[in-house]
Structures are given as structure tokens and as C-alpha cells.
Amino acid sequence: MTAATYCKKCVLNEHYQNITFNKDGLCNFCESYSNQPPEIVLDDGILYNLKNEEKSKYDLLVAYSGGKDSTYVLYQLIKKYKLNVLSVTFDNHFISEMAMKNVDSVVKALELDHITIKYDFNLTRSIFNQSIQLAKNHKLQDMFRTFGILCWPCFMLITMATFNIATAYNIKYIAGGWSFGQLANLNRFSENHQNGFLSGRMVADLFVMPLYEQLTLKQRHPQIEIFKECRLKDELSIIPYFLFEQYDERNIFKTIQKELGWLRPEDTDGCSTNCLLNSYGNHLFEEVYHYNRYAEQLSRQIRIGQITREEALRAIENIGRQEIINDIKKCLERLN
């Protein structure tokens, strides 16, 4: 197989959707970027006014993975916006040991109430396995390209868990560390957000139910069946925090390491700070779609000057280290 052609400026290759190259080797996305208006960061004043006036002691729920982004979001919502937070961690059975230690230490440092959700391994395994098969389904490819072959089912399960808990505790708002890279399809439903908040029902219907409905009855489970009722509650709102603050990876690392003693795991790849399964997911993604899943996010960061192309290439190459390949093999054994 011949080597793919890459953009001279970013890290997208010829297999990325709708990509073209000019005579200088620049892709159409980089070429058109200079003509786009600057990204708008929404007024964060609304975040100061999220006090829950109903019967809950919590102003909002934060989906907390232990990774860098959600750690930073958790810290900002508590320290800057003075909100009462219930943090919820979804353990997919593949969370780095160091990431779980970060969860424990951060929860303790911020004196948080915290819940960890961990579904039966056979349930998560069966959902992951069917997602791998569904990734070749033409009707679902846009969503798998956006979220990832194994990250989409995790997103589905996290959404189900947080919706159920928010409903049980009468919490109206759910926040997380989802960056623009992870919500690359944001423009698809941007017309449906109000002041940056996304309708919980809309998020469920657009990004959860298409996968959920493809699961066989054998893989339906009482733990997630109640989500169907929770998703219909229109008062649930999702807050993508990085609509209100420019995403700056260097500042995120600096802040959480200095203020919370957060430590970067050594057993995850260059594009994850919490999940061991990420390596395997990237491996599968490249096999099916022939480009790195993080190429879009990294290319965007290159264009706005957050990282260099060399830094992006190192992050991608880090996924191919031998120890990461060994992790993939272990994941294969566990999933099969």
C-alpha cells in the first residue's frame, strides 16, 4: 500500500472526508481557514448564575473522567464560578490506574461529593464489540468518524449514566470537558443551542439513540433502559465548557498540575490522559478509515497556533510506540 498524501501544514491526509490539495500541497481546510471569522468564545456570565433554586444541593453535575480536560473544567466551575458540583465518573473497565488516582486526589482536594458508575463488564464488552462491527455501517460512519469507534459507545454510556443521576438528584445542568475536537460536529446542531447550553433531549436523540437503537435486545440492560425516560426531560441541559473559554492545552496542564497536583498517566497514549482503550480505538479507526482519529482536532490546533505540526506528529506517533501496541493486544484479548 502506497503512503498517503498529507497536507504540508496540518496532519490531515487524503483519506479525510472531502479533502483536496492545491499545487503547493496545502489542504482545502487550511487554505480556507484564513478567510474564516475568528472563533467566538461565548459570554461566560451565565455560568455565574447556575445556582439551583429547586430541591437539589447541587448546581450542576460534572462528568469527570480524571483526564486533563474534565479536571480543568471541574476546577474552574468550583473555584472561578463558585458552583456546588456533584462529580460523576464512568469507569469503562479500561481507565488508567493513574487516572483513577487523579480522580481520588482531585475529589479530595476539592472536597467534592462523588459517584463512580461501573456497569457490568459483560455489558460494556458486548457494546464495544458490536460498535466495532457497526463502524463499517455506511449509515453510521459520520458519527463513528466524529466520536471514534470505541469512544462513541463510551459517550453513549456516560450520557445515560449522567442523565439518570442528574434526574435522581434534581440537577438541571450537566457539564464536561468536551473540546471542539471531541465535538467536531457541533455546527450540526449549533442552531439548537441557547446561550451555549444544549438541550439534553437533542443530545440524546442525535448522539446517543442512533447507536443505542442498533444494539440487539440481548445487549439491552436494566441499568441503561431507564435512560429512555430520562432523556425526555426537556429541562436537562448540557454545558460544553469550552464554548465559554478558549481551549488552551498548555494552560490546562499548567493549571491542574500546579493547583491540584494532577499527574499525567504514563500508560496511556499521546492523545489520552485517562483511557487505556484509546490506543485500541485509534488502531481500529485507522484500519477502517485510514487516518488518525485525532488528526482533525490536532490540525485545528495547528491552524489556530496552539501547537506546531511537529508536536501534532509526535502525538500521533506516540500511539504507535511498542508499549502502546502491547496495550492494544491486551485489549484485544479482553474484548474478544
GUBALUM-125937 format. One line per 5 residues: number of its first residue (from 0); their letters; for each residue x, y, z of N, C-alpha, C. Coordinates in steps of 0.02 Angstrom, whole numbers, padded with zeros to 5 digits. Example, Ala and Ser with C-alpha at 12.3 -4.5 7.8 and 13.67 -1.06 7.14 Angstrom:
2
0> as> 00660,-00284,00390,00615,-00225,00390,00660,-00165,00390; 00642,-00112,00354,00684,-00053,00357,00645,00002,00394 $
This chain:
336
0> mtaat> 00042,-00060,00000,00000,00000,00000,00044,00062,00000; 00033,00108,-00046,00074,00168,-00051,00058,00215,00007; 00108,00256,00024,00099,00304,00079,00048,00357,00059; 00007,00377,00107,-00045,00427,00094,-00013,00496,00087; -00047,00539,00050,-00026,00609,00042,-00053,00650,00100 $
5> yckkc> -00009,00690,00131,-00028,00731,00188,-00024,00805,00170; -00064,00845,00205,-00060,00917,00198,00007,00941,00224; 00035,00991,00192,00100,01018,00212,00097,01057,00277; 00038,01081,00295,00032,01123,00354,00002,01085,00414; -00050,01045,00402,-00082,01009,00458,-00066,00935,00452 $
10> vlneh> -00105,00892,00485,-00090,00820,00485,-00148,00780,00456; -00190,00812,00415,-00242,00775,00379,-00213,00743,00317; -00238,00684,00300,-00214,00652,00239,-00270,00643,00189; -00254,00613,00134,-00300,00608,00076,-00364,00568,00091; -00365,00530,00146,-00423,00490,00162,-00475,00528,00203 $
15> yqnit> -00457,00588,00226,-00505,00627,00264,-00562,00650,00219; -00622,00653,00246,-00682,00668,00206,-00676,00736,00172; -00691,00737,00107,-00697,00798,00067,-00632,00840,00064; -00576,00808,00071,-00513,00845,00070,-00486,00849,-00002; -00455,00906,-00017,-00420,00916,-00080,-00355,00952,-00065 $
20> fnkdg> -00308,00951,-00112,-00244,00984,-00102,-00231,01031,-00161; -00202,01090,-00146,-00183,01135,-00201,-00114,01116,-00227; -00088,01155,-00275,-00024,01137,-00306,00034,01142,-00258; 00024,01179,-00202,00078,01186,-00153,00073,01133,-00097; 00025,01088,-00103,00019,01035,-00053,-00021,01055,00009 $
25> lcnfc> -00057,01111,00005,-00097,01135,00060,-00169,01109,00052; -00198,01083,00106,-00266,01056,00101,-00316,01113,00099; -00376,01098,00074,-00428,01149,00068,-00450,01177,00135; -00444,01138,00189,-00464,01163,00255,-00415,01215,00281; -00350,01204,00271,-00300,01254,00290,-00304,01315,00245 $
30> esysn> -00316,01302,00181,-00318,01357,00132,-00376,01405,00147; -00432,01378,00169,-00491,01420,00181,-00492,01449,00251; -00449,01424,00295,-00452,01446,00365,-00440,01520,00374; -00393,01548,00335,-00377,01619,00341,-00435,01664,00323; -00484,01638,00287,-00542,01677,00267,-00601,01669,00314 $
35> qppei> -00592,01628,00366,-00646,01616,00413,-00644,01668,00469; -00702,01686,00496,-00702,01732,00554,-00671,01698,00615; -00644,01736,00661,-00614,01706,00721,-00667,01668,00762; -00645,01615,00795,-00691,01577,00836,-00718,01620,00892; -00782,01614,00905,-00814,01656,00955,-00817,01618,01021 $
40> vlddg> -00792,01649,01074,-00799,01622,01141,-00859,01656,01172; -00908,01618,01195,-00969,01646,01220,-00960,01680,01288; -01002,01728,01302,-01001,01763,01366,-01013,01714,01423; -00966,01710,01469,-00972,01661,01523,-01012,01687,01583; -01042,01746,01576,-01081,01773,01632,-01136,01727,01655 $
45> ilynl> -01164,01689,01609,-01218,01643,01626,-01195,01588,01674; -01131,01572,01672,-01106,01518,01715,-01104,01539,01789; -01103,01604,01802,-01104,01628,01871,-01174,01623,01902; -01223,01609,01859,-01293,01612,01883,-01327,01544,01876; -01291,01491,01890,-01320,01424,01883,-01343,01395,01950 $
50> kneek> -01352,01437,01999,-01374,01413,02064,-01441,01377,02058; -01444,01318,02086,-01504,01277,02083,-01553,01300,02137; -01608,01327,02115,-01657,01353,02162,-01709,01301,02182; -01702,01241,02156,-01750,01189,02173,-01726,01148,02233; -01743,01084,02234,-01732,01045,02294,-01664,01010,02296 $
55> skydl> -01620,01023,02249,-01555,00990,02248,-01503,01034,02282; -01456,01002,02316,-01400,01039,02346,-01347,01055,02294; -01353,01026,02233,-01302,01035,02182,-01327,01082,02126; -01282,01125,02104,-01297,01170,02049,-01291,01135,01982; -01244,01089,01978,-01236,01051,01916,-01197,00988,01929 $
60> lvays> -01200,00943,01880,-01162,00881,01880,-01106,00887,01830; -01046,00864,01848,-00990,00864,01802,-00970,00792,01787; -00970,00774,01723,-00946,00709,01701,-00870,00710,01706; -00842,00676,01755,-00771,00682,01771,-00734,00618,01757; -00691,00619,01705,-00655,00560,01684,-00587,00551,01718 $
65> ggkds> -00562,00604,01750,-00495,00602,01777,-00443,00627,01728; -00464,00637,01664,-00420,00665,01613,-00409,00739,01623; -00364,00767,01584,-00344,00837,01593,-00401,00886,01583; -00442,00875,01531,-00494,00924,01514,-00549,00927,01567; -00575,00869,01586,-00629,00870,01636,-00603,00891,01705 $
70> tyvly> -00539,00877,01720,-00510,00902,01782,-00509,00978,01784; -00488,01007,01728,-00485,01080,01722,-00555,01110,01727; -00603,01081,01692,-00672,01107,01694,-00700,01103,01766; -00688,01048,01799,-00710,01039,01868,-00681,01094,01912; -00616,01106,01905,-00582,01156,01945,-00610,01226,01932 $
75> qlikk> -00620,01243,01869,-00644,01310,01851,-00716,01321,01877; -00759,01273,01869,-00828,01281,01890,-00834,01290,01965; -00789,01259,02002,-00790,01265,02075,-00754,01328,02099; -00694,01340,02075,-00653,01394,02101,-00670,01462,02070; -00684,01464,02005,-00699,01527,01972,-00772,01545,01977 $
80> yklnv> -00816,01497,01966,-00888,01512,01963,-00925,01496,02028; -00889,01467,02077,-00915,01456,02144,-00979,01413,02144; -00979,01360,02105,-01037,01317,02099,-01030,01255,02142; -01087,01229,02166,-01088,01167,02203,-01096,01109,02154; -01046,01067,02151,-01041,01016,02098,-01046,00945,02126 $
85> lsvtf> -01084,00904,02091,-01081,00831,02102,-01041,00803,02044; -00985,00770,02059,-00945,00741,02005,-00962,00667,01997; -00963,00645,01934,-00980,00576,01918,-00928,00548,01870; -00900,00492,01888,-00850,00458,01846,-00880,00394,01819; -00874,00385,01753,-00895,00322,01722,-00832,00280,01710 $
90> dnhfi> -00829,00223,01743,-00772,00178,01736,-00790,00124,01684; -00757,00127,01626,-00772,00081,01572,-00731,00016,01575; -00697,00005,01632,-00654,-00053,01643,-00586,-00045,01610; -00572,00011,01577,-00508,00022,01544,-00478,00089,01564; -00494,00113,01624,-00466,00177,01647,-00397,00165,01677 $
95> semam> -00350,00208,01659,-00283,00204,01687,-00284,00208,01763; -00240,00168,01794,-00236,00169,01867,-00218,00239,01892; -00173,00273,01855,-00154,00341,01875,-00212,00389,01867; -00253,00379,01817,-00311,00422,01808,-00360,00414,01866; -00369,00353,01890,-00414,00342,01947,-00384,00373,02010 $
100> knvds> -00318,00372,02016,-00286,00405,02073,-00296,00481,02068; -00293,00507,02007,-00307,00578,01998,-00378,00595,02018; -00426,00552,02000,-00495,00563,02020,-00500,00567,02096; -00470,00519,02130,-00473,00517,02203,-00441,00579,02235; -00382,00598,02210,-00347,00654,02241,-00381,00720,02227 $
105> vvkal> -00408,00728,02166,-00442,00791,02148,-00508,00797,02186; -00545,00743,02191,-00608,00744,02229,-00594,00763,02302; -00541,00736,02329,-00522,00751,02398,-00500,00824,02405; -00458,00847,02359,-00433,00916,02363,-00489,00967,02357; -00539,00952,02316,-00594,00999,02305,-00653,00986,02352 $
110> eldhi> -00646,00934,02394,-00698,00917,02443,-00766,00906,02410; -00766,00862,02360,-00825,00851,02319,-00864,00790,02341; -00929,00792,02329,-00968,00731,02330,-00958,00698,02262; -00950,00633,02263,-00929,00599,02201,-00963,00531,02195; -00980,00513,02133,-01010,00448,02119,-00971,00416,02062 $
115> tikyd> -00954,00352,02069,-00923,00314,02015,-00973,00262,01990; -00982,00262,01924,-01027,00214,01892,-00984,00163,01853; -00998,00100,01865,-00960,00047,01830,-01009,-00009,01813; -01029,-00012,01750,-01076,-00063,01729,-01041,-00131,01725; -01081,-00182,01724,-01055,-00250,01718,-01009,-00256,01657 $
120> fnltr> -00953,-00290,01665,-00905,-00295,01611,-00934,-00328,01549; -00975,-00378,01559,-01005,-00412,01501,-01049,-00365,01460; -01082,-00318,01494,-01123,-00269,01459,-01079,-00222,01418; -01028,-00193,01449,-00985,-00146,01412,-00947,-00182,01357; -00924,-00243,01370,-00888,-00281,01319,-00932,-00294,01258 $
125> sifnq> -00995,-00314,01270,-01039,-00329,01214,-01054,-00266,01174; -01061,-00209,01207,-01075,-00146,01172,-01014,-00125,01131; -00954,-00132,01159,-00893,-00115,01122,-00887,-00160,01060; -00898,-00224,01070,-00890,-00271,01015,-00939,-00257,00958; -01001,-00242,00975,-01048,-00228,00921,-01032,-00161,00887 $
130> siqla> -01006,-00113,00925,-00986,-00049,00895,-00931,-00059,00844; -00886,-00104,00858,-00832,-00119,00809,-00862,-00144,00744; -00913,-00185,00748,-00946,-00210,00688,-00987,-00156,00653; -01019,-00114,00692,-01061,-00061,00664,-01022,-00006,00631; -00957,-00001,00646,-00916,00053,00618,-00912,00049,00542 $
135> knhkl> -00925,-00009,00514,-00924,-00018,00442,-00992,-00005,00410; -01041,00011,00452,-01108,00027,00428,-01108,00097,00398; -01123,00102,00334,-01119,00166,00300,-01162,00220,00332; -01221,00201,00357,-01267,00249,00386,-01240,00280,00451; -01195,00246,00485,-01170,00270,00549,-01099,00297,00545 $
140> qdmfr> -01069,00297,00485,-00999,00315,00480,-00984,00387,00500; -01029,00433,00486,-01016,00503,00505,-01009,00509,00581; -01050,00473,00618,-01047,00476,00691,-00986,00441,00718; -00968,00384,00689,-00908,00349,00711,-00846,00390,00695; -00845,00424,00638,-00789,00468,00621,-00783,00526,00670 $
145> tfgil> -00840,00550,00693,-00840,00607,00739,-00818,00587,00809; -00847,00534,00835,-00834,00515,00904,-00783,00460,00914; -00771,00419,00862,-00725,00363,00869,-00762,00298,00878; -00730,00245,00857,-00763,00179,00857,-00778,00154,00927; -00733,00166,00974,-00746,00145,01042,-00765,00203,01088 $
150> cwpcf> -00750,00264,01068,-00769,00322,01109,-00844,00337,01104; -00874,00323,01046,-00946,00336,01040,-00986,00293,01088; -00975,00227,01093,-01013,00189,01142,-01000,00213,01214; -00938,00235,01228,-00924,00262,01295,-00964,00326,01307; -00965,00370,01256,-01004,00431,01261,-01078,00414,01273 $
155> mlitm> -01102,00364,01240,-01171,00342,01249,-01183,00321,01322; -01139,00280,01349,-01147,00255,01417,-01139,00310,01468; -01092,00356,01457,-01082,00412,01502,-01144,00456,01504; -01171,00469,01444,-01232,00511,01440,-01289,00478,01477; -01298,00413,01468,-01351,00378,01502,-01342,00382,01578 $
160> atfni> -01281,00371,01601,-01268,00371,01673,-01280,00440,01704; -01254,00492,01670,-01261,00559,01699,-01333,00584,01696; -01369,00567,01642,-01440,00587,01639,-01479,00555,01696; -01467,00491,01708,-01503,00456,01761,-01488,00487,01829; -01425,00501,01842,-01405,00529,01907,-01431,00600,01915 $
165> atayn> -01424,00641,01863,-01449,00710,01866,-01524,00711,01880; -01561,00666,01849,-01633,00662,01860,-01648,00642,01932; -01611,00593,01958,-01622,00569,02026,-01607,00623,02078; -01559,00668,02064,-01539,00720,02111,-01569,00788,02095; -01616,00791,02048,-01649,00853,02028,-01599,00906,02005 $
170> ikyia> -01549,00884,01967,-01498,00930,01940,-01517,00947,01868; -01515,01011,01851,-01535,01033,01785,-01479,01032,01734; -01416,01040,01757,-01361,01052,01711,-01307,00998,01717; -01281,00978,01660,-01227,00929,01657,-01170,00961,01616; -01110,00963,01645,-01052,00992,01611,-00998,00939,01602 $
175> ggwsf> -00954,00950,01554,-00899,00903,01543,-00842,00938,01508; -00788,00902,01499,-00728,00931,01468,-00724,00917,01394; -00781,00919,01359,-00782,00905,01288,-00755,00966,01250; -00701,00956,01213,-00672,01010,01174,-00704,01012,01105; -00686,01063,01065,-00712,01066,00997,-00691,01005,00957 $
180> gqlan> -00631,00979,00972,-00608,00921,00935,-00654,00861,00947; -00674,00852,01010,-00717,00796,01027,-00789,00809,01004; -00808,00871,01000,-00875,00888,00974,-00868,00921,00906; -00832,00885,00862,-00817,00912,00796,-00880,00925,00755; -00934,00892,00774,-00996,00900,00737,-01041,00954,00767 $
185> lnrfs> -01012,00998,00807,-01052,01047,00843,-01094,01090,00797; -01067,01110,00739,-01104,01152,00693,-01168,01120,00670; -01170,01054,00673,-01229,01017,00650,-01291,01034,00692; -01279,01051,00757,-01338,01067,00797,-01331,01133,00833; -01284,01177,00808,-01272,01241,00841,-01334,01285,00842 $
190> enhqn> -01378,01278,00793,-01438,01319,00791,-01486,01301,00847; -01475,01244,00878,-01521,01221,00930,-01497,01236,01000; -01440,01272,01007,-01418,01287,01074,-01440,01357,01094; -01448,01366,01159,-01468,01431,01186,-01415,01454,01234; -01382,01509,01219,-01328,01535,01261,-01273,01485,01273 $
195> gflsg> -01264,01438,01226,-01212,01388,01233,-01234,01324,01266; -01294,01323,01295,-01319,01264,01327,-01356,01221,01275; -01345,01156,01278,-01376,01110,01231,-01432,01072,01264; -01486,01064,01228,-01542,01025,01253,-01522,00953,01265; -01536,00928,01325,-01519,00858,01340,-01555,00810,01294 $
200> rmvad> -01618,00825,01279,-01656,00781,01234,-01624,00780,01165; -01601,00838,01140,-01571,00842,01074,-01506,00803,01071; -01464,00811,01123,-01401,00774,01126,-01414,00699,01126; -01463,00678,01165,-01480,00607,01168,-01505,00581,01101; -01549,00619,01069,-01579,00596,01006,-01530,00597,00948 $
205> lfvmp> -01483,00645,00948,-01436,00650,00892,-01374,00606,00902; -01351,00600,00964,-01286,00569,00975,-01286,00505,01017; -01343,00488,01046,-01347,00427,01086,-01393,00375,01055; -01454,00396,01040,-01504,00348,01016,-01486,00313,00950; -01452,00347,00902,-01435,00311,00840,-01393,00249,00852 $
210> lyeql> -01349,00250,00903,-01310,00191,00919,-01350,00144,00964; -01383,00172,01013,-01422,00132,01060,-01472,00088,01024; -01505,00117,00974,-01557,00080,00938,-01530,00024,00894; -01464,00024,00882,-01434,-00030,00842,-01414,-00090,00885; -01415,-00082,00950,-01395,-00137,00993,-01450,-00190,00995 $
215> tlkqr> -01429,-00253,00997,-01478,-00307,00998,-01512,-00309,01066; -01570,-00341,01069,-01607,-00346,01132,-01565,-00381,01185; -01522,-00426,01164,-01480,-00461,01212,-01434,-00413,01248; -01417,-00359,01214,-01370,-00311,01244,-01404,-00253,01280; -01471,-00252,01277,-01508,-00203,01318,-01503,-00226,01391 $
220> hpqie> -01504,-00180,01436,-01490,-00197,01505,-01531,-00152,01551; -01558,-00177,01607,-01598,-00134,01651,-01562,-00071,01674; -01496,-00075,01681,-01458,-00017,01704,-01462,00042,01656; -01473,00028,01591,-01474,00082,01543,-01544,00093,01512; -01590,00047,01526,-01657,00055,01499,-01692,00118,01526 $
225> ifkec> -01680,00136,01588,-01714,00194,01618,-01693,00259,01585; -01638,00258,01547,-01616,00318,01512,-01669,00343,01463; -01706,00297,01433,-01755,00317,01382,-01806,00366,01412; -01822,00356,01476,-01869,00402,01508,-01835,00467,01527; -01773,00463,01553,-01737,00522,01575,-01724,00570,01517 $
230> rlkde> -01711,00543,01458,-01692,00585,01402,-01750,00630,01379; -01811,00613,01398,-01869,00652,01377,-01880,00713,01421; -01840,00722,01473,-01847,00779,01517,-01813,00840,01486; -01853,00885,01460,-01827,00942,01423,-01785,00990,01466; -01794,00988,01532,-01758,01036,01574,-01684,01019,01581 $
235> lsiip> -01663,00958,01562,-01592,00941,01565,-01554,00979,01511; -01499,01012,01531,-01458,01049,01483,-01386,01028,01489; -01352,01024,01432,-01282,01005,01429,-01240,01068,01418; -01185,01075,01456,-01142,01133,01451,-01073,01112,01425; -01059,01124,01361,-00990,01112,01336,-00947,01172,01358 $
240> yflfe> -00909,01162,01411,-00875,01218,01444,-00831,01258,01396; -00799,01223,01349,-00751,01258,01306,-00785,01299,01250; -00851,01307,01255,-00883,01360,01216,-00874,01427,01251; -00858,01426,01315,-00854,01487,01356,-00782,01507,01372; -00735,01466,01354,-00664,01482,01365,-00623,01451,01308 $
245> qyder> -00578,01490,01280,-00536,01465,01226,-00496,01405,01250; -00500,01351,01213,-00464,01290,01232,-00389,01301,01225; -00352,01292,01279,-00280,01304,01280,-00248,01246,01319; -00222,01198,01283,-00197,01137,01315,-00139,01151,01363; -00094,01196,01344,-00037,01212,01387,-00061,01241,01453 $
250> nifkt> -00109,01286,01451,-00136,01315,01512,-00173,01264,01554; -00207,01218,01521,-00243,01165,01558,-00194,01123,01598; -00141,01100,01566,-00091,01060,01602,-00060,01100,01660; -00041,01162,01646,-00009,01204,01697,-00054,01214,01757; -00117,01228,01745,-00164,01243,01799,-00176,01182,01843 $
255> iqkel> -00193,01126,01814,-00213,01068,01854,-00153,01036,01889; -00094,01042,01859,-00034,01015,01892,-00015,01058,01952; -00019,01124,01943,00000,01170,01997,-00052,01172,02052; -00115,01177,02035,-00167,01188,02084,-00193,01124,02116; -00189,01069,02080,-00220,01007,02105,-00171,00948,02111 $
260> gwlrp> -00109,00958,02089,-00061,00904,02092,-00077,00847,02045; -00114,00862,01992,-00132,00812,01942,-00070,00784,01908; -00068,00718,01898,-00010,00686,01867,-00031,00652,01802; 00009,00661,01750,-00007,00631,01686,00009,00556,01687; -00039,00514,01669,-00026,00442,01667,00029,00425,01616 $
265> edtdg> 00068,00375,01631,00122,00353,01586,00101,00293,01544; 00043,00265,01559,00022,00204,01523,-00031,00218,01470; -00047,00281,01457,-00093,00298,01404,-00054,00326,01344; -00088,00331,01287,-00053,00356,01228,-00050,00432,01227; -00022,00460,01173,-00011,00532,01170,-00073,00573,01161 $
270> cstnc> -00130,00541,01150,-00193,00577,01139,-00245,00563,01192; -00225,00532,01248,-00272,00520,01303,-00236,00528,01369; -00271,00553,01418,-00242,00559,01485,-00283,00521,01536; -00322,00472,01512,-00360,00432,01560,-00377,00362,01536; -00383,00350,01470,-00412,00286,01447,-00361,00242,01411 $
275> llnsy> -00354,00181,01436,-00309,00133,01405,-00337,00108,01339; -00402,00108,01333,-00435,00083,01273,-00425,00129,01213; -00404,00190,01225,-00395,00239,01171,-00347,00214,01117; -00295,00179,01139,-00246,00152,01091,-00278,00104,01042; -00318,00059,01070,-00351,00010,01028,-00402,00043,00983 $
280> gnhlf> -00438,00092,01010,-00487,00129,00971,-00456,00164,00912; -00398,00195,00922,-00363,00228,00867,-00339,00178,00815; -00315,00122,00840,-00292,00068,00796,-00349,00046,00750; -00407,00034,00778,-00466,00014,00739,-00487,00068,00690; -00486,00130,00714,-00507,00186,00672,-00464,00192,00610 $
285> eevyh> -00398,00186,00618,-00353,00190,00560,-00362,00131,00513; -00378,00073,00540,-00391,00016,00497,-00452,00026,00453; -00504,00058,00481,-00567,00066,00444,-00566,00128,00400; -00540,00185,00426,-00546,00249,00391,-00480,00275,00363; -00424,00246,00383,-00358,00260,00354,-00331,00329,00370 $
290> ynrya> -00353,00357,00425,-00320,00417,00452,-00328,00416,00528; -00286,00453,00563,-00288,00453,00635,-00349,00491,00661; -00382,00464,00711,-00443,00494,00736,-00432,00564,00764; -00371,00577,00788,-00357,00643,00818,-00329,00692,00768; -00323,00672,00705,-00295,00716,00655,-00335,00780,00647 $
295> eqlsr> -00401,00774,00650,-00443,00834,00642,-00433,00883,00699; -00434,00858,00760,-00425,00901,00819,-00356,00933,00819; -00304,00892,00805,-00236,00918,00805,-00225,00968,00749; -00256,00957,00692,-00249,01003,00636,-00281,01070,00652; -00337,01068,00686,-00369,01131,00707,-00323,01169,00755 $
300> qirig> -00291,01133,00801,-00246,01166,00849,-00186,01196,00813; -00163,01163,00760,-00108,01189,00720,-00129,01255,00688; -00189,01257,00659,-00212,01316,00623,-00219,01377,00667; -00241,01366,00730,-00250,01424,00774,-00189,01438,00816; -00134,01402,00803,-00070,01418,00834,-00059,01389,00903 $
305> qitre> -00100,01341,00924,-00091,01312,00991,-00034,01262,00993; -00022,01226,00938,00033,01178,00935,00064,01183,00866; 00124,01155,00860,00157,01152,00794,00140,01086,00760; 00154,01084,00695,00142,01022,00658,00185,00966,00687; 00246,00983,00707,00292,00933,00734,00264,00904,00799 $
310> ealra> 00235,00947,00841,00206,00923,00903,00147,00876,00889; 00107,00894,00839,00050,00852,00820,00073,00784,00795; 00125,00785,00754,00152,00722,00727,00179,00678,00783; 00211,00709,00833,00237,00670,00890,00180,00638,00929; 00125,00675,00937,00068,00647,00973,00040,00586,00936 $
315> ienig> 00036,00592,00870,00010,00536,00830,00059,00477,00832; 00124,00491,00825,00174,00438,00826,00175,00402,00893; 00159,00438,00946,00160,00409,01013,00111,00352,01020; 00058,00353,00978,00009,00299,00980,00040,00234,00953; 00093,00240,00914,00124,00181,00884,00182,00152,00923 $
320> rqeii> 00196,00179,00982,00250,00151,01022,00237,00078,01038; 00291,00040,01049,00283,-00031,01060,00241,-00046,01121; 00250,-00007,01175,00212,-00020,01235,00137,-00007,01224; 00122,00041,01179,00052,00054,01163,00023,-00004,01122; 00065,-00030,01076,00043,-00087,01035,00028,-00147,01081 $
325> ndikk> 00070,-00157,01132,00057,-00211,01180,-00009,-00200,01216; -00024,-00137,01233,-00088,-00122,01265,-00146,-00142,01219; -00137,-00128,01154,-00189,-00145,01105,-00201,-00221,01106; -00147,-00259,01108,-00153,-00332,01108,-00190,-00356,01171; -00176,-00324,01228,-00211,-00342,01290,-00285,-00326,01284 $
330> clerl> -00299,-00269,01254,-00369,-00250,01245,-00405,-00298,01199; -00370,-00320,01147,-00399,-00369,01101,-00418,-00433,01138; -00374,-00455,01182,-00387,-00515,01219,-00448,-00507,01265; -00453,-00448,01296,-00508,-00436,01341,-00574,-00428,01304; -00572,-00396,01246,-00634,-00384,01209,-00658,-00445,01171 $
335> n> -00611,-00490,01155,-00631,-00549,01117,-00636,-00610,01161 $
